[in-house]
Amino acid sequence: MSLAGKTLFMSGGSRGIGLAIAKRAAAEGANVAIAAKTAEPHPKLPGTVYTAADEINTAGAGKALGLLCDIRHEDQVEGAIAATVDAFGGIDICINNASAISLTDTSNTPMKRYDLMNEVNTRGTYLVSQKALPFLQKSSHGHILNLSPPLDMNPKWFKNHVAYTIAKYGMSLCVLGMAEEFRKMNIAVNALWPLTAIDTAAVRNVIGDERMALMCRKPEIMADAAVAILRRDPSQCTGHFFIDEEVLRAEGVSDFSVYQHEGATELMADFFIPDDVFERSPTNIVHGIG
């Protein structure tokens, strides 16, 4: 099923994976509303909600709406949802993309940072999904897609950054619960996570630097995987914790070099990937990002 004519509401999306997904959906003819809080460019985080909307508008047949919104605030989310419905007539797809990260241990995580991660990641995902729900119920193609990891309870994913893991797994718990809750409404709820690290400003700033790019895939792999999921019949595709490469292999993709930077020879695994996923993948991956 094509996404042409569908309306997609996304939290975040000023840059990185979210922007790549939005542009890919627009190329199929989807209308895209991005609700993000970046109004002014940051030296280390290029892009604003307005520049992102401009890029999406030039990406294809779909139209873009840039909405200044901090998803920690209920009234702002309600306003962004209402503006989307006013502009496009409804919402078919909700993507919970906005996320905060701090890879710090317990002693070095200020409670202000703990609160930020949980307010944006877990609470923000819950809030955006809740406010989009009445409109998803009216759609014949209702989808929620959270950019969150599989729920692998290996202690190694907790020991170095328990606060961040709690916040990201909170997004995944929303998938686990809402997929069953919304099944009777014919609304699909799924998660998507990358097999490898993805080359974004956040990865370069938090985990490494420009040299990290050669060990990361481009955001477009997540965009292509997201669109493949969102095309599917919601009654037949819900409650899954998808990995980007596995989604695309199931779609018939075998050459993944297009998603790598020139000169890349090895790829670094992302956080939270269960061991059995590595066993299934033929990709040459360095274990160590977690």
BELNOR-V322833 format. One line per field, one symbol per residue. phi: phi as a letter, one per 30 degrees, with the letter a starting at -180 (. if undefined). A space follows every 10 residues. Layout:
phi=???
//
This chain:
phi=.ddeidcccb dijdaidedd ddddddddjd dbcccbcdcb dcecbdjbdd dddddddcdl ddccbcbdac ddcedddedd dddddddbjl bcbbccceac baccdddccd dddededddd dddddddddd ddeedddddd bdbcbcdbdd dcddeddcdc addddedddd dddddedded dcedcicdbb cbbddcecdb dddddccabe ddedcbdded dddddddddd dddddcbbic cdcedddddd djdbccddcc dejdcbbcdd diddeddddd ddddbcdldd
//
